[in-house]
Protein backbone atom coordinates (compact mmCIF):
# COMPACT_ATOMS: atom_id res chain seq x y z
CA UNK A 1 0.00 0.00 0.00
CA UNK A 2 1.49 3.31 -1.12
CA UNK A 3 2.03 6.02 1.50
CA UNK A 4 -0.36 9.00 1.21
CA UNK A 5 1.45 12.10 -0.02
CA UNK A 6 0.87 15.16 2.21
CA UNK A 7 -0.26 18.27 0.32
CA UNK A 8 1.19 21.74 0.97
CA UNK A 9 2.45 24.95 -0.61
CA UNK A 10 5.46 24.88 -2.81
CA UNK A 11 8.09 27.60 -2.48
CA UNK A 12 6.87 29.32 -5.65
CA UNK A 13 3.25 29.27 -4.43
CA UNK A 14 4.33 30.78 -1.10
CA UNK A 15 6.24 33.59 -2.83
CA UNK A 16 3.25 34.35 -5.07
CA UNK A 17 0.94 34.46 -2.01
CA UNK A 18 3.32 36.86 -0.20
CA UNK A 19 3.48 39.16 -3.25
CA UNK A 20 -0.34 39.20 -3.57
CA UNK A 21 -0.68 39.91 0.17
CA UNK A 22 1.87 42.73 -0.12
CA UNK A 23 -0.04 44.32 -3.03
CA UNK A 24 -3.29 44.05 -1.05
CA UNK A 25 -1.72 45.71 2.01
CA UNK A 26 -0.27 48.52 -0.12
CA UNK A 27 -3.72 49.12 -1.61
CA UNK A 28 -5.35 49.20 1.84
CA UNK A 29 -2.67 51.52 3.22
CA UNK A 30 -2.83 53.89 0.25
CA UNK A 31 -6.58 54.12 -0.30
CA UNK A 32 -8.71 52.65 2.45
CA UNK A 33 -6.98 53.71 5.66
CA UNK A 34 -6.87 57.45 4.73
CA UNK A 35 -10.61 57.26 4.01
CA UNK A 36 -11.18 55.92 7.51
CA UNK A 37 -9.38 58.96 8.91
CA UNK A 38 -11.57 61.24 6.76
CA UNK A 39 -14.77 59.54 7.93
CA UNK A 40 -14.93 61.97 10.88
CA UNK A 41 -14.92 65.03 8.60
CA UNK A 42 -18.73 65.27 8.20
CA UNK A 43 -19.07 65.28 11.98
CA UNK A 44 -16.61 68.16 12.28
CA UNK A 45 -18.32 70.04 9.43
CA UNK A 46 -21.67 69.83 11.23
CA UNK A 47 -20.10 70.94 14.52
CA UNK A 48 -18.35 73.84 12.77
CA UNK A 49 -21.62 74.91 11.16
CA UNK A 50 -23.46 74.76 14.50
CA UNK A 51 -20.75 76.80 16.25
CA UNK A 52 -20.66 79.39 13.46
CA UNK A 53 -24.45 79.66 13.43
CA UNK A 54 -24.69 80.23 17.18
CA UNK A 55 -21.80 82.70 17.16
CA UNK A 56 -23.12 84.61 14.15
CA UNK A 57 -26.61 84.80 15.66
CA UNK A 58 -25.12 86.17 18.88
CA UNK A 59 -23.01 88.76 17.04
CA UNK A 60 -25.81 89.97 14.76
CA UNK A 61 -28.12 90.47 17.74
CA UNK A 62 -25.79 93.25 18.95
CA UNK A 63 -25.89 96.92 17.94
CA UNK A 64 -24.25 98.17 14.79
CA UNK A 65 -21.84 100.44 16.64
CA UNK A 66 -20.63 101.45 20.08
CA UNK A 67 -21.84 105.01 19.48
CA UNK A 68 -25.42 104.01 18.67
CA UNK A 69 -28.13 103.99 21.32
CA UNK A 70 -28.14 100.59 23.05
CA UNK A 71 -31.54 101.07 24.68
CA UNK A 72 -34.29 100.83 22.12
CA UNK A 73 -32.43 102.34 19.17
CA UNK A 74 -33.47 105.95 19.77
CA UNK A 75 -30.60 107.17 17.62
CA UNK A 76 -27.96 105.73 15.32
CA UNK A 77 -24.38 106.79 14.80
CA UNK A 78 -23.91 108.91 11.70
CA UNK A 79 -27.47 110.26 11.75
CA UNK A 80 -27.57 113.96 10.98
CA UNK A 81 -30.92 114.27 12.76
CA UNK A 82 -29.39 113.54 16.14
CA UNK A 83 -26.64 115.56 17.83
CA UNK A 84 -24.96 115.19 21.20
CA UNK A 85 -24.98 117.69 24.06
CA UNK A 86 -22.15 119.63 22.38
CA UNK A 87 -24.16 120.08 19.18
CA UNK A 88 -22.08 117.57 17.18
CA UNK A 89 -23.36 114.72 15.05
CA UNK A 90 -22.69 111.38 16.74
CA UNK A 91 -20.33 109.64 14.32
CA UNK A 92 -19.65 105.94 14.02
CA UNK A 93 -16.38 104.58 15.38
CA UNK A 94 -13.44 104.44 13.01
CA UNK A 95 -11.34 101.98 15.06
CA UNK A 96 -13.24 98.69 15.21
CA UNK A 97 -12.78 96.38 18.17
CA UNK A 98 -13.78 96.04 21.83
CA UNK A 99 -14.04 99.25 23.81
CA UNK A 100 -15.76 100.55 26.90
CA UNK A 101 -16.47 98.18 29.79
CA UNK A 102 -16.18 95.07 27.55
CA UNK A 103 -12.40 95.01 28.05
CA UNK A 104 -10.18 95.91 30.99
CA UNK A 105 -6.77 97.62 31.01
CA UNK A 106 -5.03 94.22 30.65
CA UNK A 107 -7.00 93.37 27.51
CA UNK A 108 -9.21 90.76 29.19
CA UNK A 109 -12.64 90.67 27.55
CA UNK A 110 -16.03 90.25 29.16
CA UNK A 111 -18.47 88.84 26.55
CA UNK A 112 -21.46 89.37 28.84
CA UNK A 113 -20.95 93.14 28.33
CA UNK A 114 -20.54 93.06 24.53
CA UNK A 115 -23.01 95.50 22.97
CA UNK A 116 -21.90 95.97 19.35
CA UNK A 117 -20.74 93.64 16.60
CA UNK A 118 -17.09 94.66 16.52
CA UNK A 119 -16.61 93.75 20.20
CA UNK A 120 -16.22 90.16 18.95
CA UNK A 121 -13.22 90.83 16.69
CA UNK A 122 -10.40 88.42 17.45
CA UNK A 123 -9.56 84.76 17.92
CA UNK A 124 -11.64 82.56 20.21
CA UNK A 125 -9.98 79.24 21.02
CA UNK A 126 -10.69 76.01 22.90
CA UNK A 127 -7.27 74.41 23.53
CA UNK A 128 -3.68 75.64 23.92
CA UNK A 129 -2.94 74.19 20.46
CA UNK A 130 -5.77 76.14 18.84
CA UNK A 131 -4.67 79.24 20.78
CA UNK A 132 -1.15 79.12 19.33
CA UNK A 133 -2.59 78.81 15.81
CA UNK A 134 -4.55 82.08 16.09
CA UNK A 135 -4.03 84.39 13.11
CA UNK A 136 -5.83 87.33 14.77
CA UNK A 137 -5.29 88.90 18.17
CA UNK A 138 -6.38 86.58 20.94
CA UNK A 139 -9.85 87.31 22.29
CA UNK A 140 -10.13 84.50 24.80
CA UNK A 141 -11.57 81.06 25.33
CA UNK A 142 -14.80 80.14 23.54
CA UNK A 143 -17.79 81.35 25.55
CA UNK A 144 -21.55 81.46 25.18
CA UNK A 145 -23.72 84.57 25.21
CA UNK A 146 -23.61 84.70 29.03
CA UNK A 147 -19.83 84.49 29.20
CA UNK A 148 -19.82 80.82 30.24
CA UNK A 149 -16.84 78.83 28.94
CA UNK A 150 -17.86 76.30 26.26
CA UNK A 151 -14.35 75.30 25.15
CA UNK A 152 -14.81 71.73 26.43
CA UNK A 153 -17.75 71.29 24.04
CA UNK A 154 -15.61 72.25 21.02
CA UNK A 155 -12.16 70.83 21.75
CA UNK A 156 -9.74 71.57 18.92
CA UNK A 157 -12.00 74.24 17.40
CA UNK A 158 -11.08 77.87 16.84
CA UNK A 159 -13.27 80.81 15.81
CA UNK A 160 -11.80 83.92 14.23
CA UNK A 161 -14.09 86.93 13.88
CA UNK A 162 -13.43 89.83 11.52
CA UNK A 163 -15.67 92.89 11.21
CA UNK A 164 -15.13 95.59 8.56
CA UNK A 165 -17.13 98.46 7.13
CA UNK A 166 -18.46 97.48 3.72
CA UNK A 167 -19.57 100.03 1.18
CA UNK A 168 -19.64 97.60 -1.73
CA UNK A 169 -21.26 99.42 -4.66
CA UNK A 170 -22.79 96.13 -5.80
CA UNK A 171 -25.13 96.54 -2.82
CA UNK A 172 -25.99 100.06 -3.97
CA UNK A 173 -24.22 101.41 -0.89
CA UNK A 174 -21.71 104.24 -1.01
CA UNK A 175 -21.92 105.36 2.62
CA UNK A 176 -19.46 103.26 4.60
CA UNK A 177 -21.35 103.84 7.85
CA UNK A 178 -24.37 101.81 6.69
CA UNK A 179 -23.08 98.24 6.72
CA UNK A 180 -20.51 96.10 8.51
CA UNK A 181 -19.51 92.72 7.12
CA UNK A 182 -19.04 90.07 9.80
CA UNK A 183 -16.86 87.09 8.82
CA UNK A 184 -16.60 84.08 11.13
CA UNK A 185 -13.94 81.51 10.22
CA UNK A 186 -14.23 78.23 12.11
CA UNK A 187 -11.19 75.96 12.15
CA UNK A 188 -12.31 72.42 12.93
CA UNK A 189 -9.20 70.70 14.24
CA UNK A 190 -7.24 69.23 11.29
CA UNK A 191 -10.29 69.23 9.01
CA UNK A 192 -9.82 72.74 7.63
CA UNK A 193 -11.44 76.16 7.75
CA UNK A 194 -15.11 76.95 7.23
CA UNK A 195 -15.95 80.59 6.49
CA UNK A 196 -19.31 82.26 7.12
CA UNK A 197 -20.22 85.89 6.33
CA UNK A 198 -23.17 88.15 7.11
CA UNK A 199 -24.01 91.85 7.08
CA UNK A 200 -25.16 94.01 9.97
CA UNK A 201 -26.94 97.17 8.93
CA UNK A 202 -26.99 100.50 10.75
CA UNK A 203 -30.62 100.41 11.88
Buried (B, 14 or more C-beta within 10 A) or exposed (E): EEEEEEEEEEEEEEEEEEEEEEEEEEEEEEEEEEEEEEEEBEEBBEBBBEBBEEBBEBBBEBBBBBBBEEEEEEBBBBBEEBEEEEEEEBEBBEEBBBBEEBBEEEEEBBBEEBBBBBBBBBBBBBBEEBBEEBEBEBBBBBBBBEEEEBBEEBEBBBBBBBBEBBEEEEEEBEEBBBBBBBBBBBBBBEBEEBEBEBBBEBE
